[in-house]
Amino acid sequence: MEVINLKDLPLYERPREKAKRFGIKTLSNSELLALIIGSGFQKNNVLMLANKLLAEAQSIKNLFNFTYYDF
């Protein structure tokens, strides 16, 4: 699967730009988490990473129970 760079997404789909234009309240949990994380890595862009973490945690609230090593 090819990793899509966030810079290749339209501006209205990028979390930071979406938050600036429409406000934080318009972001999904994965977009909020992506903003906190900041950047991804070679095989996962930041949105993919945020989605994987949320899937593992099953909710954003459960991320508080993760240890450093869980991440």
PyMOL Python script that loads the backbone (N, CA, C, O; Angstrom):
from pymol import cmd

cmd.read_pdbstr("""\
ATOM      1  N   MET A   1       0.839  -1.178   0.000  1.00  0.00           N
ATOM      2  CA  MET A   1       0.000   0.000   0.000  1.00  0.00           C
ATOM      3  C   MET A   1       0.882   1.240   0.000  1.00  0.00           C
ATOM      4  O   MET A   1       1.809   1.359   0.802  1.00  0.00           O
ATOM      5  N   GLU A   2       0.585   2.154  -0.904  1.00  0.00           N
ATOM      6  CA  GLU A   2       1.376   3.375  -1.017  1.00  0.00           C
ATOM      7  C   GLU A   2       0.961   4.383   0.048  1.00  0.00           C
ATOM      8  O   GLU A   2      -0.226   4.614   0.275  1.00  0.00           O
ATOM      9  N   VAL A   3       1.939   4.966   0.684  1.00  0.00           N
ATOM     10  CA  VAL A   3       1.672   5.979   1.710  1.00  0.00           C
ATOM     11  C   VAL A   3       1.467   7.318   1.027  1.00  0.00           C
ATOM     12  O   VAL A   3       2.296   7.758   0.231  1.00  0.00           O
ATOM     13  N   ILE A   4       0.355   7.958   1.346  1.00  0.00           N
ATOM     14  CA  ILE A   4       0.055   9.277   0.794  1.00  0.00           C
ATOM     15  C   ILE A   4       0.608  10.330   1.741  1.00  0.00           C
ATOM     16  O   ILE A   4       0.284  10.349   2.929  1.00  0.00           O
ATOM     17  N   ASN A   5       1.428  11.185   1.213  1.00  0.00           N
ATOM     18  CA  ASN A   5       1.971  12.288   1.985  1.00  0.00           C
ATOM     19  C   ASN A   5       0.865  13.300   2.238  1.00  0.00           C
ATOM     20  O   ASN A   5       0.086  13.603   1.334  1.00  0.00           O
ATOM     21  N   LEU A   6       0.788  13.821   3.443  1.00  0.00           N
ATOM     22  CA  LEU A   6      -0.252  14.800   3.760  1.00  0.00           C
ATOM     23  C   LEU A   6      -0.188  16.013   2.846  1.00  0.00           C
ATOM     24  O   LEU A   6      -1.218  16.623   2.556  1.00  0.00           O
ATOM     25  N   LYS A   7       0.990  16.366   2.393  1.00  0.00           N
ATOM     26  CA  LYS A   7       1.138  17.510   1.497  1.00  0.00           C
ATOM     27  C   LYS A   7       0.479  17.257   0.151  1.00  0.00           C
ATOM     28  O   LYS A   7       0.201  18.199  -0.590  1.00  0.00           O
ATOM     29  N   ASP A   8       0.223  15.980  -0.174  1.00  0.00           N
ATOM     30  CA  ASP A   8      -0.432  15.636  -1.425  1.00  0.00           C
ATOM     31  C   ASP A   8      -1.958  15.694  -1.313  1.00  0.00           C
ATOM     32  O   ASP A   8      -2.652  15.642  -2.328  1.00  0.00           O
ATOM     33  N   LEU A   9      -2.484  15.800  -0.095  1.00  0.00           N
ATOM     34  CA  LEU A   9      -3.926  15.896   0.116  1.00  0.00           C
ATOM     35  C   LEU A   9      -4.400  17.317  -0.151  1.00  0.00           C
ATOM     36  O   LEU A   9      -3.636  18.265   0.030  1.00  0.00           O
ATOM     37  N   PRO A  10      -5.638  17.475  -0.573  1.00  0.00           N
ATOM     38  CA  PRO A  10      -6.176  18.837  -0.712  1.00  0.00           C
ATOM     39  C   PRO A  10      -6.158  19.541   0.643  1.00  0.00           C
ATOM     40  O   PRO A  10      -6.253  18.893   1.685  1.00  0.00           O
ATOM     41  N   LEU A  11      -6.037  20.847   0.627  1.00  0.00           N
ATOM     42  CA  LEU A  11      -5.951  21.628   1.866  1.00  0.00           C
ATOM     43  C   LEU A  11      -7.106  21.350   2.819  1.00  0.00           C
ATOM     44  O   LEU A  11      -6.904  21.284   4.032  1.00  0.00           O
ATOM     45  N   TYR A  12      -8.318  21.185   2.284  1.00  0.00           N
ATOM     46  CA  TYR A  12      -9.478  20.989   3.155  1.00  0.00           C
ATOM     47  C   TYR A  12      -9.486  19.628   3.849  1.00  0.00           C
ATOM     48  O   TYR A  12     -10.301  19.405   4.744  1.00  0.00           O
ATOM     49  N   GLU A  13      -8.596  18.713   3.455  1.00  0.00           N
ATOM     50  CA  GLU A  13      -8.513  17.397   4.089  1.00  0.00           C
ATOM     51  C   GLU A  13      -7.364  17.296   5.101  1.00  0.00           C
ATOM     52  O   GLU A  13      -7.275  16.307   5.829  1.00  0.00           O
ATOM     53  N   ARG A  14      -6.507  18.279   5.155  1.00  0.00           N
ATOM     54  CA  ARG A  14      -5.382  18.266   6.081  1.00  0.00           C
ATOM     55  C   ARG A  14      -5.834  18.756   7.454  1.00  0.00           C
ATOM     56  O   ARG A  14      -6.463  19.810   7.552  1.00  0.00           O
ATOM     57  N   PRO A  15      -5.525  18.014   8.508  1.00  0.00           N
ATOM     58  CA  PRO A  15      -6.022  18.376   9.842  1.00  0.00           C
ATOM     59  C   PRO A  15      -5.673  19.790  10.296  1.00  0.00           C
ATOM     60  O   PRO A  15      -6.539  20.495  10.814  1.00  0.00           O
ATOM     61  N   ARG A  16      -4.448  20.213  10.116  1.00  0.00           N
ATOM     62  CA  ARG A  16      -4.037  21.538  10.599  1.00  0.00           C
ATOM     63  C   ARG A  16      -4.782  22.643   9.863  1.00  0.00           C
ATOM     64  O   ARG A  16      -5.281  23.583  10.483  1.00  0.00           O
ATOM     65  N   GLU A  17      -4.856  22.528   8.542  1.00  0.00           N
ATOM     66  CA  GLU A  17      -5.534  23.539   7.744  1.00  0.00           C
ATOM     67  C   GLU A  17      -7.034  23.519   8.004  1.00  0.00           C
ATOM     68  O   GLU A  17      -7.676  24.569   8.041  1.00  0.00           O
ATOM     69  N   LYS A  18      -7.594  22.324   8.184  1.00  0.00           N
ATOM     70  CA  LYS A  18      -9.019  22.192   8.482  1.00  0.00           C
ATOM     71  C   LYS A  18      -9.342  22.858   9.824  1.00  0.00           C
ATOM     72  O   LYS A  18     -10.360  23.539   9.953  1.00  0.00           O
ATOM     73  N   ALA A  19      -8.480  22.663  10.811  1.00  0.00           N
ATOM     74  CA  ALA A  19      -8.683  23.271  12.126  1.00  0.00           C
ATOM     75  C   ALA A  19      -8.602  24.797  12.044  1.00  0.00           C
ATOM     76  O   ALA A  19      -9.398  25.499  12.667  1.00  0.00           O
ATOM     77  N   LYS A  20      -7.657  25.295  11.289  1.00  0.00           N
ATOM     78  CA  LYS A  20      -7.513  26.751  11.145  1.00  0.00           C
ATOM     79  C   LYS A  20      -8.722  27.369  10.457  1.00  0.00           C
ATOM     80  O   LYS A  20      -9.187  28.446  10.830  1.00  0.00           O
ATOM     81  N   ARG A  21      -9.216  26.674   9.456  1.00  0.00           N
ATOM     82  CA  ARG A  21     -10.304  27.251   8.662  1.00  0.00           C
ATOM     83  C   ARG A  21     -11.677  27.063   9.305  1.00  0.00           C
ATOM     84  O   ARG A  21     -12.497  27.982   9.295  1.00  0.00           O
ATOM     85  N   PHE A  22     -11.933  25.876   9.865  1.00  0.00           N
ATOM     86  CA  PHE A  22     -13.274  25.556  10.357  1.00  0.00           C
ATOM     87  C   PHE A  22     -13.362  25.405  11.869  1.00  0.00           C
ATOM     88  O   PHE A  22     -14.461  25.317  12.418  1.00  0.00           O
ATOM     89  N   GLY A  23     -12.224  25.374  12.548  1.00  0.00           N
ATOM     90  CA  GLY A  23     -12.208  25.232  13.995  1.00  0.00           C
ATOM     91  C   GLY A  23     -11.921  23.802  14.437  1.00  0.00           C
ATOM     92  O   GLY A  23     -12.185  22.840  13.716  1.00  0.00           O
ATOM     93  N   ILE A  24     -11.381  23.695  15.629  1.00  0.00           N
ATOM     94  CA  ILE A  24     -11.003  22.399  16.208  1.00  0.00           C
ATOM     95  C   ILE A  24     -12.204  21.471  16.332  1.00  0.00           C
ATOM     96  O   ILE A  24     -12.064  20.258  16.168  1.00  0.00           O
ATOM     97  N   LYS A  25     -13.366  22.012  16.613  1.00  0.00           N
ATOM     98  CA  LYS A  25     -14.560  21.187  16.827  1.00  0.00           C
ATOM     99  C   LYS A  25     -14.965  20.392  15.594  1.00  0.00           C
ATOM    100  O   LYS A  25     -15.731  19.434  15.703  1.00  0.00           O
ATOM    101  N   THR A  26     -14.465  20.772  14.423  1.00  0.00           N
ATOM    102  CA  THR A  26     -14.830  20.060  13.198  1.00  0.00           C
ATOM    103  C   THR A  26     -13.963  18.831  12.948  1.00  0.00           C
ATOM    104  O   THR A  26     -14.250  18.040  12.050  1.00  0.00           O
ATOM    105  N   LEU A  27     -12.902  18.667  13.740  1.00  0.00           N
ATOM    106  CA  LEU A  27     -11.975  17.556  13.518  1.00  0.00           C
ATOM    107  C   LEU A  27     -12.478  16.263  14.152  1.00  0.00           C
ATOM    108  O   LEU A  27     -13.134  16.272  15.194  1.00  0.00           O
ATOM    109  N   SER A  28     -12.157  15.166  13.501  1.00  0.00           N
ATOM    110  CA  SER A  28     -12.452  13.847  14.060  1.00  0.00           C
ATOM    111  C   SER A  28     -11.397  13.526  15.118  1.00  0.00           C
ATOM    112  O   SER A  28     -10.394  14.229  15.241  1.00  0.00           O
ATOM    113  N   ASN A  29     -11.632  12.463  15.873  1.00  0.00           N
ATOM    114  CA  ASN A  29     -10.651  12.047  16.874  1.00  0.00           C
ATOM    115  C   ASN A  29      -9.305  11.723  16.236  1.00  0.00           C
ATOM    116  O   ASN A  29      -8.260  12.065  16.788  1.00  0.00           O
ATOM    117  N   SER A  30      -9.321  11.073  15.093  1.00  0.00           N
ATOM    118  CA  SER A  30      -8.052  10.732  14.440  1.00  0.00           C
ATOM    119  C   SER A  30      -7.328  11.981  13.956  1.00  0.00           C
ATOM    120  O   SER A  30      -6.099  12.035  14.004  1.00  0.00           O
ATOM    121  N   GLU A  31      -8.067  12.987  13.491  1.00  0.00           N
ATOM    122  CA  GLU A  31      -7.437  14.238  13.069  1.00  0.00           C
ATOM    123  C   GLU A  31      -6.868  14.986  14.264  1.00  0.00           C
ATOM    124  O   GLU A  31      -5.784  15.561  14.163  1.00  0.00           O
ATOM    125  N   LEU A  32      -7.569  14.994  15.392  1.00  0.00           N
ATOM    126  CA  LEU A  32      -7.048  15.625  16.605  1.00  0.00           C
ATOM    127  C   LEU A  32      -5.769  14.933  17.071  1.00  0.00           C
ATOM    128  O   LEU A  32      -4.782  15.586  17.411  1.00  0.00           O
ATOM    129  N   LEU A  33      -5.803  13.617  17.081  1.00  0.00           N
ATOM    130  CA  LEU A  33      -4.624  12.860  17.490  1.00  0.00           C
ATOM    131  C   LEU A  33      -3.462  13.103  16.527  1.00  0.00           C
ATOM    132  O   LEU A  33      -2.311  13.193  16.954  1.00  0.00           O
ATOM    133  N   ALA A  34      -3.754  13.207  15.251  1.00  0.00           N
ATOM    134  CA  ALA A  34      -2.717  13.495  14.255  1.00  0.00           C
ATOM    135  C   ALA A  34      -2.053  14.839  14.528  1.00  0.00           C
ATOM    136  O   ALA A  34      -0.840  14.978  14.370  1.00  0.00           O
ATOM    137  N   LEU A  35      -2.845  15.832  14.938  1.00  0.00           N
ATOM    138  CA  LEU A  35      -2.270  17.139  15.277  1.00  0.00           C
ATOM    139  C   LEU A  35      -1.335  17.029  16.479  1.00  0.00           C
ATOM    140  O   LEU A  35      -0.282  17.664  16.513  1.00  0.00           O
ATOM    141  N   ILE A  36      -1.721  16.228  17.454  1.00  0.00           N
ATOM    142  CA  ILE A  36      -0.892  16.053  18.650  1.00  0.00           C
ATOM    143  C   ILE A  36       0.398  15.324  18.306  1.00  0.00           C
ATOM    144  O   ILE A  36       1.474  15.702  18.770  1.00  0.00           O
ATOM    145  N   ILE A  37       0.288  14.277  17.489  1.00  0.00           N
ATOM    146  CA  ILE A  37       1.464  13.488  17.107  1.00  0.00           C
ATOM    147  C   ILE A  37       2.414  14.334  16.269  1.00  0.00           C
ATOM    148  O   ILE A  37       3.626  14.311  16.486  1.00  0.00           O
ATOM    149  N   GLY A  38       1.876  15.071  15.325  1.00  0.00           N
ATOM    150  CA  GLY A  38       2.688  15.987  14.534  1.00  0.00           C
ATOM    151  C   GLY A  38       3.148  15.457  13.195  1.00  0.00           C
ATOM    152  O   GLY A  38       2.953  16.111  12.171  1.00  0.00           O
ATOM    153  N   SER A  39       3.757  14.281  13.184  1.00  0.00           N
ATOM    154  CA  SER A  39       4.221  13.725  11.909  1.00  0.00           C
ATOM    155  C   SER A  39       4.284  12.214  12.003  1.00  0.00           C
ATOM    156  O   SER A  39       4.376  11.635  13.085  1.00  0.00           O
ATOM    157  N   GLY A  40       4.234  11.602  10.848  1.00  0.00           N
ATOM    158  CA  GLY A  40       4.318  10.152  10.766  1.00  0.00           C
ATOM    159  C   GLY A  40       5.741   9.724  10.478  1.00  0.00           C
ATOM    160  O   GLY A  40       6.706  10.378  10.873  1.00  0.00           O
ATOM    161  N   PHE A  41       5.841   8.615   9.782  1.00  0.00           N
ATOM    162  CA  PHE A  41       7.156   8.147   9.371  1.00  0.00           C
ATOM    163  C   PHE A  41       7.040   7.521   7.999  1.00  0.00           C
ATOM    164  O   PHE A  41       5.975   7.581   7.385  1.00  0.00           O
ATOM    165  N   GLN A  42       8.083   6.936   7.515  1.00  0.00           N
ATOM    166  CA  GLN A  42       8.173   6.516   6.124  1.00  0.00           C
ATOM    167  C   GLN A  42       7.010   5.629   5.661  1.00  0.00           C
ATOM    168  O   GLN A  42       6.510   5.813   4.552  1.00  0.00           O
ATOM    169  N   LYS A  43       6.578   4.689   6.472  1.00  0.00           N
ATOM    170  CA  LYS A  43       5.537   3.761   6.030  1.00  0.00           C
ATOM    171  C   LYS A  43       4.130   4.152   6.474  1.00  0.00           C
ATOM    172  O   LYS A  43       3.156   3.534   6.044  1.00  0.00           O
ATOM    173  N   ASN A  44       4.010   5.158   7.318  1.00  0.00           N
ATOM    174  CA  ASN A  44       2.706   5.604   7.804  1.00  0.00           C
ATOM    175  C   ASN A  44       2.690   7.117   7.934  1.00  0.00           C
ATOM    176  O   ASN A  44       3.498   7.692   8.662  1.00  0.00           O
ATOM    177  N   ASN A  45       1.761   7.766   7.218  1.00  0.00           N
ATOM    178  CA  ASN A  45       1.637   9.197   7.453  1.00  0.00           C
ATOM    179  C   ASN A  45       0.958   9.392   8.801  1.00  0.00           C
ATOM    180  O   ASN A  45       0.490   8.424   9.400  1.00  0.00           O
ATOM    181  N   VAL A  46       0.899  10.601   9.277  1.00  0.00           N
ATOM    182  CA  VAL A  46       0.414  10.869  10.631  1.00  0.00           C
ATOM    183  C   VAL A  46      -1.055  10.468  10.807  1.00  0.00           C
ATOM    184  O   VAL A  46      -1.443  10.037  11.893  1.00  0.00           O
ATOM    185  N   LEU A  47      -1.869  10.601   9.773  1.00  0.00           N
ATOM    186  CA  LEU A  47      -3.269  10.192   9.881  1.00  0.00           C
ATOM    187  C   LEU A  47      -3.400   8.670   9.976  1.00  0.00           C
ATOM    188  O   LEU A  47      -4.231   8.158  10.726  1.00  0.00           O
ATOM    189  N   MET A  48      -2.584   7.960   9.220  1.00  0.00           N
ATOM    190  CA  MET A  48      -2.595   6.495   9.296  1.00  0.00           C
ATOM    191  C   MET A  48      -2.164   6.041  10.691  1.00  0.00           C
ATOM    192  O   MET A  48      -2.760   5.132  11.269  1.00  0.00           O
ATOM    193  N   LEU A  49      -1.142   6.673  11.213  1.00  0.00           N
ATOM    194  CA  LEU A  49      -0.653   6.350  12.551  1.00  0.00           C
ATOM    195  C   LEU A  49      -1.729   6.624  13.606  1.00  0.00           C
ATOM    196  O   LEU A  49      -1.947   5.802  14.496  1.00  0.00           O
ATOM    197  N   ALA A  50      -2.387   7.752  13.512  1.00  0.00           N
ATOM    198  CA  ALA A  50      -3.453   8.093  14.455  1.00  0.00           C
ATOM    199  C   ALA A  50      -4.590   7.081  14.383  1.00  0.00           C
ATOM    200  O   ALA A  50      -5.112   6.661  15.416  1.00  0.00           O
ATOM    201  N   ASN A  51      -4.974   6.688  13.181  1.00  0.00           N
ATOM    202  CA  ASN A  51      -6.040   5.694  13.020  1.00  0.00           C
ATOM    203  C   ASN A  51      -5.646   4.345  13.605  1.00  0.00           C
ATOM    204  O   ASN A  51      -6.476   3.671  14.214  1.00  0.00           O
ATOM    205  N   LYS A  52      -4.403   3.946  13.431  1.00  0.00           N
ATOM    206  CA  LYS A  52      -3.932   2.670  13.989  1.00  0.00           C
ATOM    207  C   LYS A  52      -3.947   2.708  15.519  1.00  0.00           C
ATOM    208  O   LYS A  52      -4.348   1.738  16.164  1.00  0.00           O
ATOM    209  N   LEU A  53      -3.513   3.819  16.090  1.00  0.00           N
ATOM    210  CA  LEU A  53      -3.526   3.956  17.548  1.00  0.00           C
ATOM    211  C   LEU A  53      -4.951   3.916  18.097  1.00  0.00           C
ATOM    212  O   LEU A  53      -5.212   3.258  19.104  1.00  0.00           O
ATOM    213  N   LEU A  54      -5.859   4.610  17.446  1.00  0.00           N
ATOM    214  CA  LEU A  54      -7.250   4.616  17.893  1.00  0.00           C
ATOM    215  C   LEU A  54      -7.893   3.242  17.746  1.00  0.00           C
ATOM    216  O   LEU A  54      -8.699   2.838  18.584  1.00  0.00           O
ATOM    217  N   ALA A  55      -7.545   2.535  16.699  1.00  0.00           N
ATOM    218  CA  ALA A  55      -8.085   1.185  16.518  1.00  0.00           C
ATOM    219  C   ALA A  55      -7.581   0.260  17.624  1.00  0.00           C
ATOM    220  O   ALA A  55      -8.337  -0.554  18.154  1.00  0.00           O
ATOM    221  N   GLU A  56      -6.319   0.390  17.963  1.00  0.00           N
ATOM    222  CA  GLU A  56      -5.732  -0.431  19.030  1.00  0.00           C
ATOM    223  C   GLU A  56      -6.343  -0.076  20.385  1.00  0.00           C
ATOM    224  O   GLU A  56      -6.632  -0.962  21.189  1.00  0.00           O
ATOM    225  N   ALA A  57      -6.536   1.203  20.634  1.00  0.00           N
ATOM    226  CA  ALA A  57      -7.062   1.659  21.922  1.00  0.00           C
ATOM    227  C   ALA A  57      -8.579   1.499  22.012  1.00  0.00           C
ATOM    228  O   ALA A  57      -9.126   1.426  23.113  1.00  0.00           O
ATOM    229  N   GLN A  58      -9.247   1.445  20.893  1.00  0.00           N
ATOM    230  CA  GLN A  58     -10.699   1.329  20.776  1.00  0.00           C
ATOM    231  C   GLN A  58     -11.439   2.613  21.135  1.00  0.00           C
ATOM    232  O   GLN A  58     -12.645   2.702  20.902  1.00  0.00           O
ATOM    233  N   SER A  59     -10.764   3.597  21.688  1.00  0.00           N
ATOM    234  CA  SER A  59     -11.343   4.926  21.898  1.00  0.00           C
ATOM    235  C   SER A  59     -10.215   5.878  22.265  1.00  0.00           C
ATOM    236  O   SER A  59      -9.153   5.457  22.725  1.00  0.00           O
ATOM    237  N   ILE A  60     -10.455   7.143  22.059  1.00  0.00           N
ATOM    238  CA  ILE A  60      -9.429   8.137  22.385  1.00  0.00           C
ATOM    239  C   ILE A  60      -9.178   8.169  23.896  1.00  0.00           C
ATOM    240  O   ILE A  60      -8.054   8.416  24.333  1.00  0.00           O
ATOM    241  N   LYS A  61     -10.205   7.924  24.681  1.00  0.00           N
ATOM    242  CA  LYS A  61     -10.078   7.918  26.142  1.00  0.00           C
ATOM    243  C   LYS A  61      -9.122   6.820  26.614  1.00  0.00           C
ATOM    244  O   LYS A  61      -8.370   7.021  27.568  1.00  0.00           O
ATOM    245  N   ASN A  62      -9.149   5.670  25.955  1.00  0.00           N
ATOM    246  CA  ASN A  62      -8.286   4.554  26.353  1.00  0.00           C
ATOM    247  C   ASN A  62      -6.805   4.807  26.086  1.00  0.00           C
ATOM    248  O   ASN A  62      -5.952   4.089  26.610  1.00  0.00           O
ATOM    249  N   LEU A  63      -6.492   5.810  25.284  1.00  0.00           N
ATOM    250  CA  LEU A  63      -5.081   6.133  25.037  1.00  0.00           C
ATOM    251  C   LEU A  63      -4.373   6.562  26.324  1.00  0.00           C
ATOM    252  O   LEU A  63      -3.156   6.420  26.448  1.00  0.00           O
ATOM    253  N   PHE A  64      -5.148   7.090  27.283  1.00  0.00           N
ATOM    254  CA  PHE A  64      -4.554   7.495  28.556  1.00  0.00           C
ATOM    255  C   PHE A  64      -4.029   6.301  29.343  1.00  0.00           C
ATOM    256  O   PHE A  64      -3.181   6.459  30.221  1.00  0.00           O
ATOM    257  N   ASN A  65      -4.526   5.121  29.035  1.00  0.00           N
ATOM    258  CA  ASN A  65      -4.072   3.908  29.722  1.00  0.00           C
ATOM    259  C   ASN A  65      -2.834   3.300  29.088  1.00  0.00           C
ATOM    260  O   ASN A  65      -2.234   2.389  29.658  1.00  0.00           O
ATOM    261  N   PHE A  66      -2.439   3.790  27.916  1.00  0.00           N
ATOM    262  CA  PHE A  66      -1.260   3.268  27.239  1.00  0.00           C
ATOM    263  C   PHE A  66       0.004   3.730  27.954  1.00  0.00           C
ATOM    264  O   PHE A  66       0.072   4.843  28.477  1.00  0.00           O
ATOM    265  N   THR A  67       0.988   2.863  27.965  1.00  0.00           N
ATOM    266  CA  THR A  67       2.298   3.233  28.492  1.00  0.00           C
ATOM    267  C   THR A  67       3.177   3.738  27.355  1.00  0.00           C
ATOM    268  O   THR A  67       2.803   3.658  26.184  1.00  0.00           O
ATOM    269  N   TYR A  68       4.300   4.236  27.697  1.00  0.00           N
ATOM    270  CA  TYR A  68       5.273   4.679  26.693  1.00  0.00           C
ATOM    271  C   TYR A  68       5.586   3.545  25.727  1.00  0.00           C
ATOM    272  O   TYR A  68       5.701   3.773  24.523  1.00  0.00           O
ATOM    273  N   TYR A  69       5.721   2.358  26.225  1.00  0.00           N
ATOM    274  CA  TYR A  69       6.076   1.202  25.399  1.00  0.00           C
ATOM    275  C   TYR A  69       4.939   0.744  24.502  1.00  0.00           C
ATOM    276  O   TYR A  69       5.181   0.136  23.460  1.00  0.00           O
ATOM    277  N   ASP A  70       3.704   1.027  24.893  1.00  0.00           N
ATOM    278  CA  ASP A  70       2.563   0.698  24.038  1.00  0.00           C
ATOM    279  C   ASP A  70       2.598   1.513  22.738  1.00  0.00           C
ATOM    280  O   ASP A  70       2.200   1.038  21.674  1.00  0.00           O
ATOM    281  N   PHE A  71       3.079   2.734  22.859  1.00  0.00           N
ATOM    282  CA  PHE A  71       3.152   3.563  21.662  1.00  0.00           C
ATOM    283  C   PHE A  71       4.289   3.130  20.781  1.00  0.00           C
ATOM    284  O   PHE A  71       4.508   3.717  19.722  1.00  0.00           O
TER     285      PHE A  71
END
""", "prot")
cmd.dss("prot")
cmd.show_as("cartoon", "prot")
cmd.util.cbc("prot")
cmd.orient("prot")
